[in-house]
Amino acid sequence: MVAPPDNDVLWARALRHSHRGDPALAGVSVNVRAGEILAVLGPRGAGKSTLLHCLSGQLVPDEGEVWFNSAPVHTLDEASRELLRRDRFGWIGDRAHLLPELTACENAALPLMLRGDGHRGARGAAVEWLERLDIGDCARKRPADLTTAQRQRVAVARALVTGPAVVFADEPTAALHRQDRGQVLRTLASAARSHDITVVLATSDPEVAGHADRTIGLVDGRPGAPMPMQDRESASPWPASV
């Protein structure tokens, strides 16, 4: 094994993985610098989700290496990878997947509660993130009383509340209208920049990818040229801080 460069928070080499015999990744290598927002752009079925699952330790690749902060992830046992995901990584999916019986505040605080933080401190940290994401007034509401965009912002708060080194966002705006999509992206990115959090963003939308610091393409599980960016020059940049 060869250790990755010191300035890469994530580094993967020659990843191969199959689902039920169907290849999902076929020799993918990627590096992500600390504090960078990296977009992985490709059509549905390109292997984007599998790549994020391998980078975040949710899947162990059939072949290849994954490193986080110069330490190997692919050789860790399941319990160690679970601790890594709990303490150092955040995750946002295409749906919020909030617990319906909990309030927005309680959903956002859940990762802190699961790692044993005190109830008051966890709730306080969750409220701070909800306020940063402009939904502080929704803290006491349950998911059924929130819009889709508000629920997704709660999911963003949940991913950021632990102060992770890396947030993995797998099609985080796929279920949103264009206006709501832009709002969620801006709040995620500005929060990440202000707290020096690295973001790996998987998307099939060139407009979404156009806001990232850097874009890599993925086609049929292999590295490929990024899809054409429509009006990239006219896309408004993400703000620097929240």
C-alpha positions as CSV (number, residue, x, y, z in Angstrom):
1,M,0.0,0.0,0.0
2,V,1.1,3.5,-0.8
3,A,0.0,6.3,1.6
4,P,-1.9,9.2,0.0
5,P,-0.6,12.8,-0.2
6,D,-0.7,14.7,3.1
7,N,-3.1,17.4,1.7
8,D,-5.7,14.9,0.7
9,V,-8.4,14.2,3.3
10,L,-9.8,11.3,1.2
11,W,-7.9,9.2,-1.3
12,A,-8.9,6.1,-3.2
13,R,-7.1,4.0,-5.8
14,A,-8.4,1.5,-8.3
15,L,-11.7,0.8,-6.7
16,R,-13.7,-2.1,-8.0
17,H,-17.1,-3.2,-6.6
18,S,-19.9,-5.4,-7.9
19,H,-23.6,-5.8,-6.8
20,R,-24.8,-9.3,-7.4
21,G,-22.3,-9.8,-10.1
22,D,-23.0,-6.5,-11.9
23,P,-20.0,-4.2,-11.9
24,A,-20.7,-0.8,-10.2
25,L,-17.1,0.5,-10.0
26,A,-14.4,-0.6,-12.4
27,G,-11.1,0.9,-11.5
28,V,-12.0,4.3,-10.1
29,S,-9.4,6.5,-8.4
30,V,-10.2,9.8,-6.7
31,N,-8.6,12.3,-4.3
32,V,-10.3,15.0,-2.3
33,R,-8.5,17.9,-0.7
34,A,-9.3,19.2,2.8
35,G,-12.0,21.8,2.7
36,E,-12.9,21.1,-0.9
37,I,-16.3,20.6,-2.4
38,L,-16.0,17.9,-5.0
39,A,-18.8,16.9,-7.3
40,V,-19.1,13.4,-8.7
41,L,-21.2,13.9,-11.9
42,G,-22.8,11.2,-13.9
43,P,-26.1,9.7,-15.1
44,R,-28.2,7.3,-13.1
45,G,-26.5,4.0,-12.7
46,A,-23.0,5.4,-13.2
47,G,-21.8,4.2,-9.8
48,K,-21.9,7.5,-7.9
49,S,-23.7,6.1,-4.9
50,T,-21.4,3.1,-4.7
51,L,-18.4,5.3,-4.8
52,L,-19.7,7.4,-1.9
53,H,-20.5,4.3,0.1
54,C,-17.0,3.0,-0.5
55,L,-15.4,6.3,0.4
56,S,-17.4,6.6,3.6
57,G,-16.8,3.1,4.8
58,Q,-20.3,1.8,4.3
59,L,-19.0,-0.6,1.7
60,V,-15.7,-2.3,1.5
61,P,-14.6,-2.4,-2.1
62,D,-13.9,-5.7,-3.8
63,E,-10.6,-4.3,-4.8
64,G,-8.7,-1.1,-4.2
65,E,-7.8,1.2,-1.4
66,V,-9.6,4.0,0.5
67,W,-7.7,6.3,2.9
68,F,-8.9,9.0,5.2
69,N,-6.4,11.4,6.7
70,S,-3.6,9.1,5.7
71,A,-5.1,6.1,7.5
72,P,-6.6,3.1,5.6
73,V,-10.3,2.7,5.7
74,H,-10.6,-0.5,3.6
75,T,-8.7,-2.6,6.2
76,L,-10.8,-1.5,9.2
77,D,-13.3,-4.0,10.7
78,E,-17.0,-3.2,10.7
79,A,-17.1,-1.8,14.2
80,S,-14.2,0.6,13.5
81,R,-15.8,1.8,10.3
82,E,-19.0,2.5,12.1
83,L,-17.2,4.6,14.7
84,L,-15.5,6.5,11.8
85,R,-18.8,7.2,10.2
86,R,-20.3,8.3,13.5
87,D,-17.5,10.6,14.6
88,R,-15.9,11.9,11.5
89,F,-18.4,11.7,8.6
90,G,-21.8,13.1,7.9
91,W,-24.3,11.8,5.3
92,I,-27.1,13.4,3.4
93,G,-29.2,11.3,1.1
94,D,-31.8,12.1,-1.6
95,R,-34.5,12.0,1.1
96,A,-34.3,13.3,4.6
97,H,-35.4,10.1,6.3
98,L,-36.4,11.8,9.5
99,L,-37.9,10.0,12.4
100,P,-41.6,11.0,12.3
101,E,-42.1,10.9,16.1
102,L,-39.2,13.3,16.8
103,T,-39.2,17.1,16.3
104,A,-36.9,18.8,13.8
105,C,-34.6,19.7,16.7
106,E,-34.5,16.1,18.0
107,N,-33.9,14.7,14.6
108,A,-30.9,17.1,14.1
109,A,-29.6,16.2,17.6
110,L,-29.8,12.5,17.1
111,P,-26.2,11.8,16.1
112,L,-25.0,13.6,19.2
113,M,-27.4,11.7,21.4
114,L,-26.3,8.4,19.8
115,R,-22.7,9.1,20.7
116,G,-23.6,9.8,24.3
117,D,-23.6,13.6,24.4
118,G,-25.8,15.2,27.1
119,H,-29.4,15.9,26.1
120,R,-29.2,19.7,26.8
121,G,-26.0,20.1,24.9
122,A,-27.1,18.1,21.9
123,R,-30.4,20.0,21.6
124,G,-28.5,23.3,21.9
125,A,-26.1,22.4,19.1
126,A,-29.0,21.2,16.9
127,V,-30.9,24.5,17.4
128,E,-27.8,26.4,16.5
129,W,-27.5,24.5,13.2
130,L,-31.2,24.9,12.4
131,E,-30.8,28.6,12.9
132,R,-27.8,28.7,10.7
133,L,-29.8,27.0,8.0
134,D,-32.7,29.4,8.4
135,I,-35.2,27.0,9.9
136,G,-34.8,27.8,13.6
137,D,-38.5,28.4,13.7
138,C,-39.1,24.8,12.7
139,A,-37.3,23.3,15.7
140,R,-40.4,22.2,17.5
141,K,-42.2,20.9,14.4
142,R,-42.4,17.3,13.4
143,P,-41.5,16.1,9.9
144,A,-45.2,15.9,8.8
145,D,-45.5,19.6,9.4
146,L,-42.5,20.6,7.3
147,T,-42.1,21.1,3.6
148,T,-39.8,18.8,1.6
149,A,-37.1,21.5,1.5
150,Q,-37.4,22.1,5.2
151,R,-37.0,18.4,5.9
152,Q,-33.9,18.3,3.7
153,R,-32.4,21.2,5.7
154,V,-33.0,19.3,8.9
155,A,-31.1,16.4,7.3
156,V,-28.3,18.9,6.5
157,A,-28.2,20.0,10.1
158,R,-28.1,16.4,11.3
159,A,-25.1,15.7,9.0
160,L,-23.2,18.8,10.3
161,V,-24.1,18.8,14.0
162,T,-21.2,16.6,15.0
163,G,-18.6,18.8,13.3
164,P,-17.6,16.1,10.8
165,A,-14.4,16.2,8.7
166,V,-16.3,15.1,5.6
167,V,-19.9,15.2,4.5
168,F,-21.1,12.9,1.8
169,A,-24.2,14.2,-0.1
170,D,-25.8,11.6,-2.4
171,E,-28.2,13.5,-4.7
172,P,-29.3,15.7,-1.8
173,T,-31.5,17.9,-4.0
174,A,-33.0,15.3,-6.3
175,A,-36.5,15.6,-4.8
176,L,-36.6,19.4,-4.7
177,H,-37.9,22.0,-7.0
178,R,-35.3,24.3,-8.6
179,Q,-35.7,27.2,-6.2
180,D,-35.6,24.9,-3.1
181,R,-32.7,23.0,-4.6
182,G,-30.6,26.2,-4.8
183,Q,-31.5,27.2,-1.2
184,V,-30.4,23.8,0.2
185,L,-27.2,23.8,-1.8
186,R,-26.3,27.3,-0.7
187,T,-26.9,26.5,3.0
188,L,-25.0,23.3,2.8
189,A,-22.0,24.8,1.0
190,S,-21.8,28.0,3.1
191,A,-22.0,26.0,6.3
192,A,-19.3,23.6,5.1
193,R,-17.0,26.5,4.0
194,S,-17.4,28.4,7.3
195,H,-16.5,25.3,9.3
196,D,-13.8,23.9,6.9
197,I,-15.8,20.7,6.2
198,T,-15.0,18.7,3.1
199,V,-18.0,17.8,0.9
200,V,-18.3,15.0,-1.6
201,L,-21.4,15.6,-3.7
202,A,-22.9,13.0,-6.0
203,T,-25.3,14.4,-8.6
204,S,-26.7,13.7,-12.1
205,D,-27.5,17.4,-12.5
206,P,-24.8,19.5,-14.3
207,E,-26.2,22.7,-12.8
208,V,-25.7,21.4,-9.3
209,A,-22.2,20.1,-10.1
210,G,-21.3,23.5,-11.6
211,H,-21.2,25.1,-8.2
212,A,-18.5,22.7,-6.9
213,D,-14.8,23.6,-6.6
214,R,-14.0,20.6,-8.8
215,T,-15.9,18.0,-10.8
216,I,-15.1,14.5,-11.8
217,G,-17.1,12.4,-14.2
218,L,-18.3,8.9,-13.8
219,V,-19.9,6.8,-16.5
220,D,-20.7,3.1,-16.2
221,G,-18.6,2.7,-13.1
222,R,-15.5,4.2,-14.9
223,P,-13.9,7.6,-14.8
224,G,-15.2,9.7,-17.7
225,A,-15.4,13.2,-18.9
226,P,-17.9,15.3,-16.9
227,M,-21.2,15.9,-18.6
228,P,-21.5,19.3,-20.3
229,M,-22.1,22.2,-17.9
230,Q,-25.1,24.3,-19.0
231,D,-24.6,28.0,-18.3
232,R,-21.8,27.3,-15.8
233,E,-20.4,30.7,-16.2
234,S,-23.7,32.3,-15.2
235,A,-24.2,30.1,-12.2
236,S,-24.0,32.1,-9.0
237,P,-21.2,31.0,-6.6
238,W,-21.9,29.6,-3.2
239,P,-21.4,32.2,-0.4
240,A,-18.3,32.0,1.7
241,S,-19.9,31.7,5.1
242,V,-23.1,31.3,7.1
